[in-house]
């Protein structure tokens, strides 16, 4: 399969982030990707886009967030690109590790930070964070499986 590439440009707000994730879900369903993979990609993408809005732009609307998608045989790669506040891969790994150390016996001790990165680090096959010139890039990749009959994905026509 020749890679299919798409770019979405959205405003830095939660509504656009959710809409973009829903659009990617629709694409995966159209391609008959297994429901568990579709759900995980949508969840991780929503977390990544919401984090971009909240952390790169302080939750302020009026800035551009780019979502680059590359679909290839059996995989999806996504890049969330911002020009806002920077971080590092090490900082993201640290917040995910902190979120992983949860005392499951006490809901009072749930960490507020890092849950999104924990979900991404466990739900994606690969992820990275880096700068490309003046831009911040969160890259995620997931290997996809095809839907099987009865898995809740659209049937072939």
C-alpha positions in Angstrom: 0.0 0.0 0.0 1.3 3.4 -1.0 1.4 5.6 2.1 -1.5 8.0 2.4 -0.6 11.4 4.0 -3.0 13.9 5.4 -2.6 17.2 7.3 -5.3 18.8 9.5 -4.9 22.3 10.7 -6.9 23.3 13.7 -7.3 26.0 16.3 -5.8 25.5 19.7 -9.1 24.5 21.5 -10.5 21.3 23.0 -13.4 21.2 20.6 -11.2 21.1 17.5 -8.9 18.5 19.2 -11.9 16.2 19.8 -13.2 16.8 16.3 -9.9 15.8 14.8 -9.7 12.6 16.9 -13.2 11.7 15.7 -12.2 12.3 12.1 -9.2 10.0 12.5 -11.5 7.4 14.1 -13.8 7.6 11.0 -10.9 7.1 8.7 -9.8 4.0 10.6 -13.3 2.6 10.6 -13.5 3.2 6.9 -10.3 1.3 6.5 -11.8 -1.5 8.6 -9.2 -1.4 11.4 -9.9 -3.6 14.4 -12.1 -1.8 17.0 -9.5 -2.1 19.8 -6.8 -0.4 17.7 -9.3 2.3 16.5 -10.3 3.0 20.1 -6.7 3.2 21.3 -5.6 5.5 18.4 -8.5 7.8 19.1 -7.9 7.9 22.9 -4.1 8.5 22.4 -4.7 11.2 19.8 -7.3 13.0 21.9 -4.9 13.0 24.8 -2.0 14.3 22.7 -4.1 17.0 21.1 -5.6 18.1 24.4 -2.1 18.2 25.9 -0.9 20.3 23.0 -3.7 22.8 23.6 -3.2 22.9 27.4 0.5 22.8 27.6 1.9 24.4 24.4 -0.7 27.2 24.4 -1.9 27.4 28.0 -5.4 26.5 26.9 -5.7 29.6 24.8 -7.5 29.6 21.5 -6.2 31.4 18.5 -3.0 29.4 17.7 -2.5 26.7 15.1 -2.1 23.0 15.9 -1.2 20.7 13.0 -1.9 17.0 12.8 0.0 15.1 10.2 -1.1 11.5 9.5 0.6 8.9 7.5 -1.2 5.7 6.8 0.8 2.8 5.5 0.1 -0.9 5.2 -0.8 -2.0 8.8 0.2 1.2 10.6 -0.6 4.8 11.3 1.9 7.5 12.2 0.7 10.8 13.6 2.6 14.0 14.4 1.1 16.8 16.5 2.9 19.9 15.7 2.8 23.2 17.7 4.8 26.4 18.0 4.0 27.0 21.7 5.8 26.2 24.9 8.5 23.5 24.6 9.2 20.5 26.7 11.5 17.5 26.4 11.1 13.8 25.9 12.7 13.3 29.3 10.2 15.6 31.0 7.3 13.7 29.3 8.7 10.3 30.3 9.0 11.6 33.9 5.4 12.7 34.2 4.2 9.4 32.7 6.4 7.5 35.2 4.9 9.6 38.0 1.4 8.9 36.8 2.2 5.2 36.7 3.1 5.2 40.4 -0.5 5.3 41.6 -1.7 4.1 45.0 -4.7 2.1 43.8 -6.1 1.9 47.3 -6.5 5.7 47.6 -8.3 7.9 45.1 -7.1 10.9 47.1 -3.6 10.3 45.8 -4.3 10.2 42.0 -1.7 12.4 40.2 -3.2 15.2 38.1 -0.4 15.4 35.7 1.0 12.8 33.3 -2.0 10.5 32.8 -2.2 11.5 29.1 1.4 10.7 28.5 1.0 7.4 30.4 -1.9 6.5 28.2 0.2 7.4 25.1 3.3 5.5 26.2 1.3 2.4 26.9 -1.2 2.6 24.0 1.2 3.4 21.1 3.9 1.2 19.8 6.3 4.1 19.6 6.3 7.7 20.5 8.8 10.5 20.5 9.0 14.2 21.2 11.4 16.6 19.5 11.9 20.0 18.0 11.9 20.5 14.2 13.3 24.0 13.8 11.0 26.3 15.9 8.3 23.7 16.1 7.5 21.1 18.7 6.6 17.6 17.4 5.0 14.7 19.3 5.2 11.7 17.0 3.2 8.5 17.7 3.0 5.2 15.7 0.7 2.3 16.1 0.6 -1.0 14.3 -2.9 -1.8 13.2 -4.8 -5.0 12.8 -7.7 -5.5 10.4 -11.2 -5.9 11.8 -12.6 -9.4 12.0 -16.3 -10.2 11.3 -18.4 -9.4 14.4 -15.8 -7.0 15.9 -18.0 -4.0 15.7 -16.4 -2.5 12.7 -18.3 -1.7 9.5 -18.9 -4.7 7.3 -17.5 -4.9 3.8 -19.9 -3.9 1.0 
